[in-house]
Structure formats: C-alpha cells, structure tokens
Amino acid sequence: MLRKILICFTTILTSLSFLPNFSSAVTNKIVLGYYIDDPSSAGSFKSNFKYMNQLATDTYTLNSSGNIIGSIPKSMINLANSNHIKTFAVISNFGKTNWDAALAHKILSNTTIRKNLITNLVKLARSEQYKGINIDFEGLLPKDRKLFSSFIQELSKKLSENNYLTMVSVPAKEKDDPSDSWSGAYDYKSLGKSANYIQVMTYDETGPWWNAPGSVASMPWLEASLKYTVKTINPKKVLMGIAAYGNDWNITTGNIEDNRQVPLSEIPQLIKSTGATPVRDKVSGSMYFNYQDQNGLTHEVWYDDSASISQKAHSTIKYRLGGISVYAIGMEGSDFWNSLHKGLK
C-alpha cells in the first residue's frame, strides 16, 4: 500500500514539473490580455483574470525627451502579481489623435534620448513591479527600420541584465517589404532575436478607416501572416493577436467619420434592437449583418462569434505558437473566454 502511494505521489510530482510557470486555469499556452484605462477593462480583468497568465497595461506613452507619461494602474498590477500573472508595461508612441512617427524617429535617432528612455523603462519596471516592458511603436517610418531594431537590441540587453522581459508589438504581414509604409520598419528576424516575445497584431486587416467593409481578421489573411511569421521568428516567442471588437460601417453616407469600432459585448444587443440576421462569410470565416439606424441609414457590421474566435485561437496550436494576445479586455462578449480557450485545446 505504501509503495502504491509513493508511486502515485511521484507520478503527480513528475507531471507537475512539466507545467509551465505561467499556465492559466485552462491552458498551458500564454494568454495575454491588454488592459486599457477604462472601467470596463478593470471590471473584466477582475472577473476573468483566471483565464489569463499575462497582462499588458496599455496606459503609457512618452515625450520627445524619452520620459514616460501616463497613468499607473496599481490595482491591476497588484491583482495580477498576486495571482502569478506576468505583467508588462506597454509604452506606445500614440499622440493626441494618431501614431506619432516623428516622435518615434526623434527618440530612435538620438543616442542621448534613447538611452534616457531605456533607463526610464528599467526604472518603471522596478518601481511598479512589472515583469517586463512591451514596446508598441506603430506607424514607424520605413527609414527607421535599422534604428528600431538597434533600439530593441539595446533595450532587451538592459532589461535582461536587470531580470526583466522584453515584448515587441508588430503589425502583421505576409512578406517583408522594407519600403512598405506601414510594416516596412519592422525587421521580424532581428526583432525576434532580441526580444523574449513578439506580439503580432493579427487584427485590423480592415477597419473603420476603410471605405469598404470587411473582416477584422479573415482566416486566409491570418494564416498567411502566421506562415510568414514562423519562418522568421521562433514560434515559441510569438503571440497571435485576437480582437475583442468588430467594426460598423455606415454604407449610406460612405464617410469614414461615420464608421466606428464596436466592442463584441455590444453586438448581441445591436442585433436584437435592429432585428438583423447575421450571416457567416465563407471566405473570411467571420460574421456580418446589415441594419438600418434610427435615421434610416444602412450599416454593415463585421465581427467574430464563438466559432470564429475558437477557430482563430486554434492557430496557436497549428503553428505551435507561444500563445495569444487579446485586445482589449473589457470589449469581449460573455462567451469570449470560453470560446478562446476551446480553440487552445
């Protein structure tokens, strides 16, 4: 009897030794949630943190001197750390209304400012008990490609020396074109060597800024992006992005300013109140529907439902990725997390 107990105990210990130290309640893949400075995001994290093992707080920007500005979500950081959820401070170059390429260029091209920023990032990680830094510089000029790679190399080295992790958010792409106005500045191969994680933004294939409606991330586009990514970056370092929102286009006016992003949590009520009938698009795998607003104007909405969320999440298994990232918590619908984790099995 004693021998059986010892054998059983040994078996349990052996199985536990293979569990990753960042595993969530449902999966051994990384599941990162992006927190934004909004009450709905805080409420969602408090309710759903058990589904996540990493949290990135998207609340910081920077100025032209390399100083960090923004709010510190202390309660979210404390809740994450107390539940063994790895925390990352997101630093972006978002300006008043859009991504500031000029600001990023000034920082990347000036040695003094760049070093000051790196010093400040280490200080932020230390003072606020983050486990790492997530650099989210978007809309970079293609000419800043080498500068950005060098910056990430320098930052990763300094963070590693201080026992912190480096994550870099990059736009999804199907091939490398250094001259591309949106993705050209991101050298996947170089960034993948330097950083611990590369968060690929496999969303916004189409968006409210486009005149033509379409999927937030169609399956063909998603798979083409991942195929390129895993050819250039160690798949274990890659986090695939999933959007927790859809998009609403005003078809009648055709004006970009009349389009909007719609949280998945609002989609059911929108369908109910308008009497719309959602249809699955066979090519993209996403859902869409049309409705008329109170002014008689026609709208077209594209979004992901439980089935397409699970299908997208399963790509992390198919391509043996490190995990998945969600932008942003607080926007997701009631069945979002169960659907996502179903796909991760």
C-alpha beads as a LAMMPS data file, in Angstrom:
LAMMPS data file: protein, C-alpha beads

345 atoms
344 bonds

1 atom types
1 bond types

-500.0 500.0 xlo xhi
-500.0 500.0 ylo yhi
-500.0 500.0 zlo zhi

Masses

1 110.0

Atoms # bond

1 1 1 0.000 0.000 0.000
2 1 1 2.782 2.421 0.955
3 1 1 4.600 1.585 -2.274
4 1 1 1.472 2.409 -4.299
5 1 1 1.104 5.738 -2.502
6 1 1 4.742 6.611 -3.164
7 1 1 4.407 5.699 -6.832
8 1 1 1.255 7.808 -7.119
9 1 1 2.918 10.774 -5.351
10 1 1 5.971 10.523 -7.605
11 1 1 3.749 10.468 -10.685
12 1 1 1.953 13.620 -9.562
13 1 1 5.217 15.458 -8.889
14 1 1 6.580 14.407 -12.253
15 1 1 3.507 15.679 -14.078
16 1 1 3.600 18.971 -12.194
17 1 1 7.231 19.534 -13.098
18 1 1 6.263 19.813 -16.750
19 1 1 3.638 22.508 -16.181
20 1 1 4.796 25.976 -17.299
21 1 1 5.081 28.546 -14.532
22 1 1 2.749 30.864 -16.433
23 1 1 -0.081 28.448 -17.121
24 1 1 -3.645 29.701 -16.723
25 1 1 -6.631 27.835 -15.354
26 1 1 -7.419 26.371 -18.760
27 1 1 -4.335 26.180 -20.993
28 1 1 -0.578 25.867 -20.971
29 1 1 -0.324 28.476 -23.718
30 1 1 0.374 32.116 -22.935
31 1 1 -2.844 34.128 -22.814
32 1 1 -2.130 37.843 -22.591
33 1 1 -4.851 40.382 -22.012
34 1 1 -4.387 44.049 -22.862
35 1 1 -5.722 46.351 -20.160
36 1 1 -6.755 49.865 -21.186
37 1 1 -7.536 52.796 -18.912
38 1 1 -11.289 52.205 -18.792
39 1 1 -13.662 50.939 -16.057
40 1 1 -14.907 48.134 -18.316
41 1 1 -11.344 46.871 -18.725
42 1 1 -10.763 46.864 -14.985
43 1 1 -14.059 45.069 -14.389
44 1 1 -13.265 42.431 -16.976
45 1 1 -9.830 41.704 -15.551
46 1 1 -11.255 41.325 -12.044
47 1 1 -13.840 38.861 -13.373
48 1 1 -11.708 36.967 -15.890
49 1 1 -8.096 37.053 -14.700
50 1 1 -8.208 33.284 -14.152
51 1 1 -8.229 32.880 -17.938
52 1 1 -5.005 34.885 -18.369
53 1 1 -1.388 34.383 -17.419
54 1 1 -0.003 37.670 -18.757
55 1 1 -1.322 41.226 -18.502
56 1 1 -0.130 44.212 -20.529
57 1 1 -1.226 47.612 -19.233
58 1 1 -1.664 49.919 -22.212
59 1 1 -1.594 53.168 -20.266
60 1 1 1.772 54.792 -21.057
61 1 1 3.158 56.996 -23.782
62 1 1 6.346 59.069 -23.913
63 1 1 7.606 62.504 -24.788
64 1 1 10.411 63.775 -27.002
65 1 1 12.895 63.665 -24.106
66 1 1 12.402 59.950 -23.538
67 1 1 10.367 60.442 -20.391
68 1 1 7.389 58.161 -19.742
69 1 1 3.972 59.694 -19.212
70 1 1 0.606 58.149 -18.391
71 1 1 -1.305 56.529 -15.565
72 1 1 -0.143 53.662 -13.358
73 1 1 -2.912 51.061 -12.840
74 1 1 -1.627 49.945 -9.457
75 1 1 -4.671 47.877 -8.501
76 1 1 -4.490 45.885 -11.741
77 1 1 -0.754 45.291 -11.364
78 1 1 -1.216 44.170 -7.751
79 1 1 -4.086 41.841 -8.653
80 1 1 -2.043 40.307 -11.470
81 1 1 1.111 39.869 -9.412
82 1 1 -0.803 38.330 -6.504
83 1 1 -2.187 35.728 -8.914
84 1 1 1.168 34.946 -10.567
85 1 1 0.204 36.708 -13.800
86 1 1 3.208 38.212 -15.595
87 1 1 2.784 41.967 -16.035
88 1 1 4.096 44.145 -18.874
89 1 1 4.066 47.927 -19.140
90 1 1 3.039 48.951 -22.654
91 1 1 4.853 52.010 -23.980
92 1 1 3.451 53.476 -27.185
93 1 1 4.104 56.420 -29.480
94 1 1 0.422 57.300 -29.735
95 1 1 -0.055 61.067 -29.917
96 1 1 -3.173 63.162 -29.431
97 1 1 -5.082 61.565 -32.300
98 1 1 -2.802 59.055 -34.026
99 1 1 0.531 57.243 -34.021
100 1 1 3.366 59.784 -33.931
101 1 1 6.060 58.672 -36.366
102 1 1 8.012 61.912 -35.943
103 1 1 8.210 61.445 -32.174
104 1 1 9.440 57.879 -32.584
105 1 1 12.051 58.981 -35.126
106 1 1 13.402 61.650 -32.802
107 1 1 13.785 59.149 -29.977
108 1 1 15.266 56.365 -32.091
109 1 1 17.744 58.604 -33.895
110 1 1 19.096 60.430 -30.842
111 1 1 21.515 58.412 -28.712
112 1 1 21.021 60.528 -25.571
113 1 1 17.229 60.420 -25.708
114 1 1 17.232 56.695 -26.497
115 1 1 19.446 55.920 -23.511
116 1 1 17.279 58.085 -21.277
117 1 1 14.188 56.176 -22.387
118 1 1 15.830 52.819 -21.707
119 1 1 16.885 53.980 -18.244
120 1 1 13.341 55.164 -17.542
121 1 1 11.851 51.876 -18.725
122 1 1 14.028 49.900 -16.317
123 1 1 13.040 52.283 -13.515
124 1 1 9.348 51.858 -14.350
125 1 1 9.584 48.072 -14.326
126 1 1 11.384 48.141 -10.985
127 1 1 9.244 50.744 -9.212
128 1 1 5.877 49.351 -10.323
129 1 1 6.824 45.665 -10.056
130 1 1 6.338 44.795 -13.709
131 1 1 7.901 41.650 -15.123
132 1 1 8.689 43.289 -18.429
133 1 1 8.192 46.032 -20.995
134 1 1 6.027 45.882 -24.139
135 1 1 7.156 48.309 -26.845
136 1 1 4.233 49.289 -29.074
137 1 1 5.680 51.751 -31.577
138 1 1 3.334 51.866 -34.564
139 1 1 3.296 53.759 -37.837
140 1 1 7.093 53.942 -37.873
141 1 1 8.829 55.356 -40.915
142 1 1 10.378 52.647 -43.115
143 1 1 13.699 54.515 -42.964
144 1 1 13.765 53.868 -39.187
145 1 1 13.926 50.079 -39.645
146 1 1 17.559 49.668 -38.548
147 1 1 17.211 52.252 -35.793
148 1 1 14.212 50.441 -34.332
149 1 1 15.985 47.074 -34.430
150 1 1 19.026 48.567 -32.719
151 1 1 16.851 50.169 -30.059
152 1 1 15.121 46.866 -29.267
153 1 1 18.508 45.137 -29.104
154 1 1 19.807 47.734 -26.636
155 1 1 16.635 47.685 -24.581
156 1 1 16.477 43.881 -24.423
157 1 1 20.078 43.705 -23.246
158 1 1 19.497 46.244 -20.469
159 1 1 16.201 44.677 -19.370
160 1 1 17.717 41.195 -19.348
161 1 1 20.607 42.403 -17.202
162 1 1 18.005 43.553 -14.686
163 1 1 15.934 40.336 -14.958
164 1 1 13.075 41.866 -16.956
165 1 1 11.424 40.623 -20.152
166 1 1 11.048 42.376 -23.500
167 1 1 7.974 42.188 -25.714
168 1 1 7.564 43.962 -29.051
169 1 1 4.247 44.535 -30.803
170 1 1 4.479 44.400 -34.592
171 1 1 1.971 44.750 -37.442
172 1 1 1.043 41.512 -39.165
173 1 1 2.444 40.990 -42.653
174 1 1 2.573 38.230 -45.239
175 1 1 6.015 39.130 -46.562
176 1 1 8.855 41.501 -45.789
177 1 1 8.875 44.733 -47.776
178 1 1 11.259 47.238 -46.129
179 1 1 9.679 50.049 -48.151
180 1 1 6.106 49.334 -47.030
181 1 1 4.666 52.450 -45.396
182 1 1 3.052 50.520 -42.514
183 1 1 5.095 47.356 -41.904
184 1 1 8.443 48.132 -43.528
185 1 1 10.113 49.370 -40.338
186 1 1 9.713 46.029 -38.567
187 1 1 12.515 43.555 -39.229
188 1 1 10.965 40.380 -37.841
189 1 1 14.201 38.415 -37.928
190 1 1 16.176 41.000 -35.980
191 1 1 13.400 41.782 -33.500
192 1 1 12.755 38.084 -32.923
193 1 1 16.368 37.507 -31.972
194 1 1 16.417 40.342 -29.454
195 1 1 13.039 40.157 -27.722
196 1 1 11.563 37.482 -25.464
197 1 1 8.156 37.818 -27.126
198 1 1 6.850 39.208 -30.399
199 1 1 3.174 40.155 -30.224
200 1 1 1.883 40.050 -33.791
201 1 1 -1.146 42.264 -34.298
202 1 1 -3.163 39.875 -36.425
203 1 1 -6.180 42.165 -36.421
204 1 1 -7.277 45.300 -38.269
205 1 1 -6.963 43.703 -41.695
206 1 1 -9.797 46.137 -42.375
207 1 1 -11.082 48.843 -40.056
208 1 1 -13.385 51.867 -39.721
209 1 1 -10.786 53.972 -41.535
210 1 1 -11.507 51.977 -44.718
211 1 1 -14.395 52.732 -47.060
212 1 1 -15.024 49.052 -47.804
213 1 1 -16.424 46.791 -45.027
214 1 1 -14.656 43.541 -44.240
215 1 1 -13.369 41.147 -41.612
216 1 1 -11.279 42.394 -38.703
217 1 1 -9.042 39.414 -39.496
218 1 1 -10.002 36.900 -42.171
219 1 1 -8.720 33.344 -41.789
220 1 1 -6.769 33.411 -45.101
221 1 1 -5.019 36.644 -44.102
222 1 1 -4.386 35.414 -40.561
223 1 1 -2.840 32.151 -41.752
224 1 1 -0.723 33.861 -44.404
225 1 1 0.598 36.248 -41.744
226 1 1 1.415 33.411 -39.341
227 1 1 3.117 31.341 -42.036
228 1 1 5.490 34.215 -42.720
229 1 1 5.979 34.947 -39.030
230 1 1 7.043 31.433 -38.002
231 1 1 9.524 31.316 -40.887
232 1 1 11.395 34.281 -39.443
233 1 1 10.763 34.089 -35.673
234 1 1 10.947 31.195 -33.225
235 1 1 7.237 30.223 -32.932
236 1 1 7.557 29.862 -29.149
237 1 1 8.216 33.610 -28.951
238 1 1 5.146 34.529 -30.986
239 1 1 1.840 35.736 -29.533
240 1 1 -1.008 35.904 -32.046
241 1 1 -3.430 38.798 -31.594
242 1 1 -7.205 38.434 -31.422
243 1 1 -9.510 41.458 -31.453
244 1 1 -12.317 41.736 -28.919
245 1 1 -14.207 44.099 -31.193
246 1 1 -15.950 44.339 -34.555
247 1 1 -16.493 47.255 -36.918
248 1 1 -19.580 49.147 -38.082
249 1 1 -19.616 50.887 -41.471
250 1 1 -22.193 53.479 -42.498
251 1 1 -22.937 52.275 -46.022
252 1 1 -25.358 55.072 -46.848
253 1 1 -23.043 58.023 -46.234
254 1 1 -19.789 56.288 -47.110
255 1 1 -17.989 58.714 -44.807
256 1 1 -15.106 57.326 -42.785
257 1 1 -16.034 59.545 -39.845
258 1 1 -19.418 57.788 -39.681
259 1 1 -17.816 54.356 -39.156
260 1 1 -16.953 53.022 -35.716
261 1 1 -15.408 50.217 -33.733
262 1 1 -17.917 48.075 -31.820
263 1 1 -16.990 46.003 -28.723
264 1 1 -18.089 42.389 -29.063
265 1 1 -20.048 42.852 -25.835
266 1 1 -22.396 45.262 -27.676
267 1 1 -23.040 43.082 -30.719
268 1 1 -25.898 40.932 -29.266
269 1 1 -27.928 43.981 -28.231
270 1 1 -27.302 45.654 -31.599
271 1 1 -28.603 42.554 -33.388
272 1 1 -31.638 42.359 -31.090
273 1 1 -32.569 46.033 -31.296
274 1 1 -32.287 46.198 -35.095
275 1 1 -33.694 42.769 -35.920
276 1 1 -30.621 41.987 -38.003
277 1 1 -29.809 38.495 -39.261
278 1 1 -26.075 37.657 -39.024
279 1 1 -24.515 35.594 -41.814
280 1 1 -21.161 33.840 -41.866
281 1 1 -18.859 34.870 -44.673
282 1 1 -17.472 31.645 -46.153
283 1 1 -14.171 33.176 -47.269
284 1 1 -13.147 35.015 -44.105
285 1 1 -14.941 32.823 -41.558
286 1 1 -16.269 35.975 -39.851
287 1 1 -19.848 37.098 -39.264
288 1 1 -21.567 40.134 -40.775
289 1 1 -25.016 41.725 -40.886
290 1 1 -26.791 44.822 -42.158
291 1 1 -29.206 47.072 -40.295
292 1 1 -30.889 50.432 -40.569
293 1 1 -30.370 53.016 -37.860
294 1 1 -32.995 55.400 -36.472
295 1 1 -32.349 57.813 -39.343
296 1 1 -32.938 55.147 -41.957
297 1 1 -29.250 54.863 -42.836
298 1 1 -27.862 51.452 -43.751
299 1 1 -24.944 49.987 -41.797
300 1 1 -22.824 46.879 -42.238
301 1 1 -21.177 45.228 -39.224
302 1 1 -18.385 42.629 -39.244
303 1 1 -17.309 40.702 -36.160
304 1 1 -16.177 37.333 -34.807
305 1 1 -18.517 34.993 -32.946
306 1 1 -17.761 32.000 -30.726
307 1 1 -17.000 29.705 -33.658
308 1 1 -14.594 32.046 -35.464
309 1 1 -12.869 33.038 -32.214
310 1 1 -12.218 29.369 -31.440
311 1 1 -11.034 28.763 -34.998
312 1 1 -8.596 31.662 -34.833
313 1 1 -7.331 30.662 -31.384
314 1 1 -6.604 27.149 -32.646
315 1 1 -3.999 28.640 -34.991
316 1 1 -1.716 28.854 -31.957
317 1 1 -1.793 25.041 -31.851
318 1 1 -1.462 24.611 -35.596
319 1 1 1.601 26.849 -35.816
320 1 1 2.990 25.885 -32.389
321 1 1 2.984 29.485 -31.174
322 1 1 3.847 30.641 -27.682
323 1 1 0.350 31.885 -27.178
324 1 1 -2.257 34.503 -27.838
325 1 1 -2.979 38.138 -27.008
326 1 1 -6.351 39.851 -26.673
327 1 1 -7.009 43.492 -27.443
328 1 1 -8.606 44.645 -25.320
329 1 1 -10.152 43.193 -22.190
330 1 1 -13.424 44.904 -21.373
331 1 1 -14.596 44.766 -25.002
332 1 1 -15.151 40.995 -25.162
333 1 1 -18.537 39.310 -25.080
334 1 1 -19.840 36.959 -22.380
335 1 1 -18.742 33.774 -24.169
336 1 1 -15.414 35.124 -25.389
337 1 1 -13.046 33.444 -22.930
338 1 1 -14.652 30.039 -23.135
339 1 1 -14.579 30.236 -26.932
340 1 1 -10.944 31.300 -26.944
341 1 1 -9.810 28.543 -24.590
342 1 1 -11.822 25.985 -26.509
343 1 1 -9.660 26.813 -29.510
344 1 1 -6.464 26.477 -27.478
345 1 1 -7.106 22.808 -26.728

Bonds

1 1 1 2
2 1 2 3
3 1 3 4
4 1 4 5
5 1 5 6
6 1 6 7
7 1 7 8
8 1 8 9
9 1 9 10
10 1 10 11
11 1 11 12
12 1 12 13
13 1 13 14
14 1 14 15
15 1 15 16
16 1 16 17
17 1 17 18
18 1 18 19
19 1 19 20
20 1 20 21
21 1 21 22
22 1 22 23
23 1 23 24
24 1 24 25
25 1 25 26
26 1 26 27
27 1 27 28
28 1 28 29
29 1 29 30
30 1 30 31
31 1 31 32
32 1 32 33
33 1 33 34
34 1 34 35
35 1 35 36
36 1 36 37
37 1 37 38
38 1 38 39
39 1 39 40
40 1 40 41
41 1 41 42
42 1 42 43
43 1 43 44
44 1 44 45
45 1 45 46
46 1 46 47
47 1 47 48
48 1 48 49
49 1 49 50
50 1 50 51
51 1 51 52
52 1 52 53
53 1 53 54
54 1 54 55
55 1 55 56
56 1 56 57
57 1 57 58
58 1 58 59
59 1 59 60
60 1 60 61
61 1 61 62
62 1 62 63
63 1 63 64
64 1 64 65
65 1 65 66
66 1 66 67
67 1 67 68
68 1 68 69
69 1 69 70
70 1 70 71
71 1 71 72
72 1 72 73
73 1 73 74
74 1 74 75
75 1 75 76
76 1 76 77
77 1 77 78
78 1 78 79
79 1 79 80
80 1 80 81
81 1 81 82
82 1 82 83
83 1 83 84
84 1 84 85
85 1 85 86
86 1 86 87
87 1 87 88
88 1 88 89
89 1 89 90
90 1 90 91
91 1 91 92
92 1 92 93
93 1 93 94
94 1 94 95
95 1 95 96
96 1 96 97
97 1 97 98
98 1 98 99
99 1 99 100
100 1 100 101
101 1 101 102
102 1 102 103
103 1 103 104
104 1 104 105
105 1 105 106
106 1 106 107
107 1 107 108
108 1 108 109
109 1 109 110
110 1 110 111
111 1 111 112
112 1 112 113
113 1 113 114
114 1 114 115
115 1 115 116
116 1 116 117
117 1 117 118
118 1 118 119
119 1 119 120
120 1 120 121
121 1 121 122
122 1 122 123
123 1 123 124
124 1 124 125
125 1 125 126
126 1 126 127
127 1 127 128
128 1 128 129
129 1 129 130
130 1 130 131
131 1 131 132
132 1 132 133
133 1 133 134
134 1 134 135
135 1 135 136
136 1 136 137
137 1 137 138
138 1 138 139
139 1 139 140
140 1 140 141
141 1 141 142
142 1 142 143
143 1 143 144
144 1 144 145
145 1 145 146
146 1 146 147
147 1 147 148
148 1 148 149
149 1 149 150
150 1 150 151
151 1 151 152
152 1 152 153
153 1 153 154
154 1 154 155
155 1 155 156
156 1 156 157
157 1 157 158
158 1 158 159
159 1 159 160
160 1 160 161
161 1 161 162
162 1 162 163
163 1 163 164
164 1 164 165
165 1 165 166
166 1 166 167
167 1 167 168
168 1 168 169
169 1 169 170
170 1 170 171
171 1 171 172
172 1 172 173
173 1 173 174
174 1 174 175
175 1 175 176
176 1 176 177
177 1 177 178
178 1 178 179
179 1 179 180
180 1 180 181
181 1 181 182
182 1 182 183
183 1 183 184
184 1 184 185
185 1 185 186
186 1 186 187
187 1 187 188
188 1 188 189
189 1 189 190
190 1 190 191
191 1 191 192
192 1 192 193
193 1 193 194
194 1 194 195
195 1 195 196
196 1 196 197
197 1 197 198
198 1 198 199
199 1 199 200
200 1 200 201
201 1 201 202
202 1 202 203
203 1 203 204
204 1 204 205
205 1 205 206
206 1 206 207
207 1 207 208
208 1 208 209
209 1 209 210
210 1 210 211
211 1 211 212
212 1 212 213
213 1 213 214
214 1 214 215
215 1 215 216
216 1 216 217
217 1 217 218
218 1 218 219
219 1 219 220
220 1 220 221
221 1 221 222
222 1 222 223
223 1 223 224
224 1 224 225
225 1 225 226
226 1 226 227
227 1 227 228
228 1 228 229
229 1 229 230
230 1 230 231
231 1 231 232
232 1 232 233
233 1 233 234
234 1 234 235
235 1 235 236
236 1 236 237
237 1 237 238
238 1 238 239
239 1 239 240
240 1 240 241
241 1 241 242
242 1 242 243
243 1 243 244
244 1 244 245
245 1 245 246
246 1 246 247
247 1 247 248
248 1 248 249
249 1 249 250
250 1 250 251
251 1 251 252
252 1 252 253
253 1 253 254
254 1 254 255
255 1 255 256
256 1 256 257
257 1 257 258
258 1 258 259
259 1 259 260
260 1 260 261
261 1 261 262
262 1 262 263
263 1 263 264
264 1 264 265
265 1 265 266
266 1 266 267
267 1 267 268
268 1 268 269
269 1 269 270
270 1 270 271
271 1 271 272
272 1 272 273
273 1 273 274
274 1 274 275
275 1 275 276
276 1 276 277
277 1 277 278
278 1 278 279
279 1 279 280
280 1 280 281
281 1 281 282
282 1 282 283
283 1 283 284
284 1 284 285
285 1 285 286
286 1 286 287
287 1 287 288
288 1 288 289
289 1 289 290
290 1 290 291
291 1 291 292
292 1 292 293
293 1 293 294
294 1 294 295
295 1 295 296
296 1 296 297
297 1 297 298
298 1 298 299
299 1 299 300
300 1 300 301
301 1 301 302
302 1 302 303
303 1 303 304
304 1 304 305
305 1 305 306
306 1 306 307
307 1 307 308
308 1 308 309
309 1 309 310
310 1 310 311
311 1 311 312
312 1 312 313
313 1 313 314
314 1 314 315
315 1 315 316
316 1 316 317
317 1 317 318
318 1 318 319
319 1 319 320
320 1 320 321
321 1 321 322
322 1 322 323
323 1 323 324
324 1 324 325
325 1 325 326
326 1 326 327
327 1 327 328
328 1 328 329
329 1 329 330
330 1 330 331
331 1 331 332
332 1 332 333
333 1 333 334
334 1 334 335
335 1 335 336
336 1 336 337
337 1 337 338
338 1 338 339
339 1 339 340
340 1 340 341
341 1 341 342
342 1 342 343
343 1 343 344
344 1 344 345
